[in-house]
Structure formats: C-alpha cells, structure tokens
Amino acid sequence: YKYHLETRLNKKQIKITITDPDNPNTNVNNIVTSTVPSDLANRITSEFAILINKTTGETLFSKNSSTIMRPASITKAVALLVMLENIKDFNKTYVITQETYDYVIAQDASITEFPIGEPISTMDLIYGSFMLSGAEATVTLANAIAGNEENFVKLMNQKADAIGMINTNFANSTGLPHDEHYSTCDDLAIFFKEALKNEQFRAIFTTKEYTTKSIEKYPNG
C-alpha cells in the first residue's frame, strides 16, 4: 500500500530545518539566504526549534535549541541511519512477531498495517518505520540487526557520541517516552547535517510517497 508523508507544525512538535541550496530539487526545505522573517518567532508555535544554513553553518533562528527535551519519533531518523549503516543484505525479508506487536501496542506506539507472521521486505520495513513511524517495523529491524532492541540502542548512542551529540541519550529505538531518552535541537541539527551526507538516508528522508511490495492484505502493494 502507499504511504504519503506530510509535514505539519503543531504545538510542542519539534521542527528542525537544515537548508540545502546545493540541491534545490530535493524535498528538503530549501532556503538560500541568511535572512528570516522578522515575525518568525511568533509564527513558530513549537516549543523547540532551530533553523540553520547548511552551507555556512550559520544559525538563522533558534528557540530553546539547547534545552533538553524528548525527541519523540525523530528518534526513528537516528534509527534509520543506524539501520542503513548496519544492514548487510537489503534483499532479506523479516517477520513481525506477535511478541513485537504486543510490545508496541502495550506502549501505545504508532504502528503500520503490516501483517503479523508474513515476510516483509527490508525496504518496506524501513519505509514503514520512517514514513509511518511504525514502531513494530522499527523494533523488528532493530532485533534483526543487533539481536535485540537494547543492543541496537547501543549502536544509536555510539553513533550519537561519534558525531558530537553531547546532550543526547537514547533508551529505545522508537522515541517512546523514557527518563533516559532525550536530546536537544542543537544535537539533532548535528545529526541531520551528518545523516544527509548519506545518499540512501537522503533518498528515504525526502520521499513523499512509497508503495510496498505485494503482501497478502495488499496484493497490489
């Protein structure tokens, strides 16, 4: 079936924009000047925000960008990069287990409509994790890559440390609330600047529509 991704700015939602004047045809927000509207602070209702010129590194606007907060489902972007860097065979399929499904449902996490027990392609799980914020897809891949989610989270924290996210710690792969799961807009900006160098990450990050392979529930994808 098809995913369609739209960006909305709601109260207390974290919004991070990294400008990319070198690639004007991508779906990443594209701002080529170092000027911002004078009323931008009043127009942004998010509690946390940062706007950076990717070419110069200049911070054009920030709002509580160094304040510790919950990264929520932006966590799945970090999980995505770690997945892409650690998956050895993108042609493999994986099965979402009843145990994984029950776990994410018990946490009231967002899910895809992938069936339990049916082989799902790696790329379908990746897009289901990132575009639909599907926790069961995320955890399934985390388990496949690292043996369990705890070990996968260690890889996420290692990546964060390696690129200089000094005020970040992950406790899970999905962004579910946890006292030891936190970041800042400044750190997430560091992450996206690094992640967008990965061509595969960029392609997935800028995708607005994706159709899965045929599965029993959706034979036409």
Phi, psi and omega per residue, in radians:
Y1 nan 2.991 -3.013
K2 -1.750 2.452 3.000
Y3 -1.810 2.494 2.996
H4 -2.280 2.187 -3.043
L5 -1.877 2.248 3.043
E6 -2.242 2.619 3.121
T7 -1.798 2.252 3.096
R8 -2.177 2.608 3.124
L9 -1.974 1.815 -3.131
N10 -1.961 2.871 -3.136
K11 -0.999 2.283 3.097
K12 1.229 0.053 3.003
Q13 -1.351 2.448 3.134
I14 -1.432 2.272 3.083
K15 -2.131 2.190 3.098
I16 -2.162 2.230 3.102
T17 -2.155 2.236 3.012
I18 -2.045 2.082 -3.056
T19 -1.303 2.658 -3.107
D20 -2.488 1.325 -3.116
P21 -1.172 -0.284 -3.120
D22 -1.361 -0.294 -3.088
N23 -2.301 1.231 -3.028
P24 -1.149 -0.269 -3.093
N25 -1.637 -0.023 3.094
T26 -1.378 2.949 3.131
N27 -1.540 0.039 3.048
V28 -1.236 2.476 3.125
N29 -0.942 2.318 -2.993
N30 -2.089 1.924 3.126
I31 -2.265 2.190 -3.000
V32 -1.912 -0.008 -3.139
T33 -1.993 2.930 3.132
S34 -1.747 0.347 3.113
T35 -1.916 2.577 3.103
V36 -2.299 2.705 3.121
P37 -1.006 2.457 -3.091
S38 -1.134 -0.403 -3.119
D39 -1.739 0.312 -3.070
L40 -1.016 -0.689 -3.117
A41 -1.050 -0.613 -3.142
N42 -1.364 -0.462 -3.088
R43 -1.447 -0.456 3.141
I44 -1.542 2.017 -3.106
T45 -1.611 -0.134 3.096
S46 -1.087 2.567 3.086
E47 -1.294 -0.489 -3.117
F48 -2.273 2.368 -3.141
A49 -2.786 2.717 3.006
I50 -2.671 2.505 3.107
L51 -2.293 2.144 -3.024
I52 -2.252 2.429 2.981
N53 -1.427 1.993 -3.039
K54 -1.087 -0.625 -3.078
T55 -1.245 -0.818 -3.064
T56 -1.617 -0.354 -3.056
G57 1.390 0.057 -3.112
E58 -1.238 2.323 3.023
T59 -1.433 1.995 -3.092
L60 -1.490 -0.529 -3.129
F61 -2.779 2.470 3.035
S62 -2.569 2.647 3.132
K63 -2.545 1.883 -3.121
N64 0.937 0.609 -3.000
S65 -1.254 -0.322 3.114
S66 -1.770 0.075 -3.118
T67 -1.432 2.335 3.093
I68 -1.111 2.306 3.122
M69 -2.619 3.057 3.101
R70 -1.542 2.138 -3.107
P71 -1.325 -0.190 3.087
A72 0.890 -2.371 -3.018
S73 -1.312 -0.112 2.971
I74 -1.066 -0.388 3.038
T75 -0.897 -0.640 -3.079
K76 -1.184 -0.352 3.039
A77 -1.210 -0.708 3.079
V78 -1.150 -0.760 3.082
A79 -1.019 -0.692 3.139
L80 -1.041 -0.849 -3.126
L81 -1.084 -0.735 3.127
V82 -1.118 -0.680 3.064
M83 -1.041 -0.882 -3.077
L84 -1.079 -0.568 -3.113
E85 -1.429 -0.231 -3.039
N86 -2.108 -0.248 3.097
I87 -1.242 2.236 -3.095
K88 -1.638 -0.459 -3.103
D89 -2.418 1.835 -3.105
F90 -1.378 -0.045 3.124
N91 -1.622 -0.082 -3.106
K92 -1.303 2.777 3.032
T93 -2.042 2.708 3.141
Y94 -2.385 2.711 -3.116
V95 -1.904 2.277 3.013
I96 -1.374 2.094 -3.079
T97 -1.496 2.808 3.068
Q98 -1.090 -0.626 3.128
E99 -1.076 -0.788 3.116
T100 -1.128 -0.767 3.140
Y101 -1.068 -0.805 -3.133
D102 -1.087 -0.657 -3.133
Y103 -1.086 -0.839 -3.088
V104 -1.284 -0.573 3.094
I105 -1.140 -0.722 3.123
A106 -1.086 -0.478 3.120
Q107 -1.552 0.024 -3.111
D108 1.036 0.665 -3.132
A109 -1.507 2.726 3.078
S110 -1.248 2.568 -3.095
I111 -2.353 2.885 2.990
T112 -1.580 -2.971 3.045
E113 -1.921 0.437 3.087
F114 -1.154 2.427 -3.141
P115 -1.307 2.661 3.065
I116 -1.396 2.361 3.029
G117 1.497 -0.051 3.122
E118 -1.826 2.365 -3.136
P119 -1.035 2.250 3.128
I120 -2.100 2.368 -3.108
S121 -1.149 2.691 3.117
T122 -0.992 -0.811 -3.092
M123 -1.172 -0.622 3.081
D124 -1.112 -0.706 3.096
L125 -1.147 -0.687 3.116
I126 -1.079 -0.854 -3.139
Y127 -1.193 -0.608 3.088
G128 -1.136 -0.656 3.093
S129 -1.154 -0.854 -3.003
F130 -1.450 -0.826 -3.031
M131 -1.376 -0.642 3.133
L132 -1.780 0.043 -3.120
S133 0.976 0.677 -3.064
G134 -1.366 1.901 -3.059
A135 -1.148 -0.620 -3.112
E136 -1.222 -0.535 3.059
A137 -1.214 -0.728 3.128
T138 -1.070 -0.877 -3.090
V139 -1.159 -0.646 3.109
T140 -1.047 -0.788 3.123
L141 -1.236 -0.650 3.096
A142 -1.042 -0.764 3.113
N143 -1.119 -0.709 -3.113
A144 -1.164 -0.660 -3.072
I145 -1.360 -0.776 -2.966
A146 -2.050 0.039 3.138
G147 1.634 -0.599 3.047
N148 -2.840 2.932 -3.072
E149 -1.148 -0.636 -3.121
E150 -1.025 -0.786 3.123
N151 -1.183 -0.620 3.109
F152 -1.137 -0.692 3.115
V153 -1.099 -0.585 3.060
K154 -1.066 -0.693 3.080
L155 -1.111 -0.676 3.107
M156 -1.107 -0.755 -3.140
N157 -1.218 -0.600 3.062
Q158 -1.102 -0.713 3.111
K159 -1.130 -0.772 3.134
A160 -1.042 -0.777 3.130
D161 -1.116 -0.702 -3.062
A162 -1.126 -0.552 -3.087
I163 -1.765 0.082 3.013
G164 1.620 0.420 3.078
M165 -1.478 1.443 -2.936
I166 -1.359 -0.276 -3.128
N167 -2.035 0.673 -3.080
T168 -2.276 2.442 2.961
N169 -2.598 2.373 3.123
F170 -1.886 2.430 3.106
A171 -1.983 -0.206 3.094
N172 -2.698 3.026 -3.071
S173 -1.651 -0.101 -2.969
T174 -1.937 -0.283 -3.114
G175 1.646 0.159 3.103
L176 -1.094 2.530 -3.094
P177 -1.002 2.347 3.107
H178 -2.812 2.473 -3.102
D179 -1.039 -0.515 -3.110
E180 -1.757 0.366 3.133
H181 -2.072 1.827 -3.013
Y182 -2.740 2.858 3.074
S183 -2.833 -2.992 3.026
T184 -2.370 2.830 3.060
C185 -1.099 -0.647 3.109
D186 -1.023 -0.800 3.140
D187 -1.158 -0.702 -3.126
L188 -1.190 -0.531 3.046
A189 -1.147 -0.703 3.052
I190 -1.029 -0.769 -3.138
F191 -1.061 -0.873 -3.063
F192 -1.167 -0.582 3.071
K193 -1.065 -0.701 3.109
E194 -1.277 -0.819 -3.038
A195 -1.100 -0.635 -3.089
L196 -1.247 -0.128 3.009
K197 -1.310 -0.368 3.131
N198 -1.442 2.004 -3.036
E199 -1.067 -0.657 -3.131
Q200 -1.202 -0.701 3.076
F201 -1.084 -0.804 -3.122
R202 -1.046 -0.738 -3.123
A203 -1.077 -0.762 3.135
I204 -1.233 -0.734 -3.104
F205 -1.065 -0.570 -3.081
T206 -1.718 0.066 3.122
T207 -1.283 2.314 3.102
K208 -1.825 -0.379 3.136
E209 -2.532 2.433 -3.107
Y210 -2.533 2.379 3.087
T211 -1.962 2.232 -3.112
T212 -1.281 2.937 2.953
K213 -1.200 2.885 3.139
S214 -1.126 2.288 3.005
I215 -2.294 2.901 -3.000
E216 -0.975 -0.755 -3.098
K217 -1.267 -0.538 -3.119
Y218 -2.258 1.419 -3.067
P219 -1.089 -0.411 3.116
N220 -1.710 0.185 -3.121
G221 1.493 nan nan
